[in-house]
Amino acid sequence: MNQNILITSAGQRVSLVKAFQKEIKKLNENNKVYTVDLNPILAPACHVSDGYRTVKRVTDSNYISELIQICKELSIKLIIPTIDTELLVLAEHKELFLKEGIIPIVSGLGFVKACRDKRIINQFFVENNIDIPQDLDKNNLSFPLFIKPYDGSLSKDTFLIENESDLTDYHFQNPKLMFMEYIDHAKHDEYTVDTYFDKNGDLKCIVPRKRIFVRAGEVNKGVTNKNEIVEYVKQRLSHIEGAVGCLTMQFFFNQESKRIIGIEINPRFGGGYPLSYLAGANYPKYLIDEYILNHSIEYFDSWENNLLMLRYDDEVLVRNYEG
């Protein structure tokens, strides 16, 4: 019986690999967590996993067929994607994996497409009564303002424009850039909210974690908070059609006015999820329970409040490397 797990684009996701290892080995100590990466010899998480393979870029025409073959060879039951570019491809080819008894933990194609386009996800927020930053007319701007691409990630191509002299032709001529209200970080806290949706698209857990310090687009210092965001999300997003597994949602929260502003949704594990796991929100176990043991998931809110995570660099040593 296939009970092994594959984490794709493992990179530096050492904590995520270890979390899945801990949970799957509770089921059977012989179960494995494998990894794949474009360059696994230089990916720390691959060396921490129970074994790794090299894969082509997700844009390669042979990516899916080779990934299926790897899954067969390693007796993989669940695939856990970790980067945005994989989600669309896995969602498009999900049925090919399911026919082989392999389950990619990826949301439905329509929802994945919506999350990849910030214009569409903004409309999704509005339809679910979630406040968003105000869109600005390029011909009638007020300052300061914020510019970002509708399909961007990791803060790439984002701009804080404090006055008109900061604007360039690039800002106006790039059709992907969105002009919007600037949310003042001095007045608003930024939160990543780790949510879990079961296989029916029903919300089962909500963990807001305040982003105290971010490095390269990923939380380096953060703290769990049981605040107004929990009920806000629970009331508005108790069900999302097509959503499954861990979804990381971005919100700004004004402590004085209590305004909560939706920014984006990434339908995958975020880099800072280990904080939620250590606080008790055990999404790896939920996935194992649902997709391997066929158990249902109960709503969970007993995670640890005010748990501070301070991340630091560690070393993975590989001997006899000849690169």
Disulfide bonds with the S-S distance in Angstrom:
none
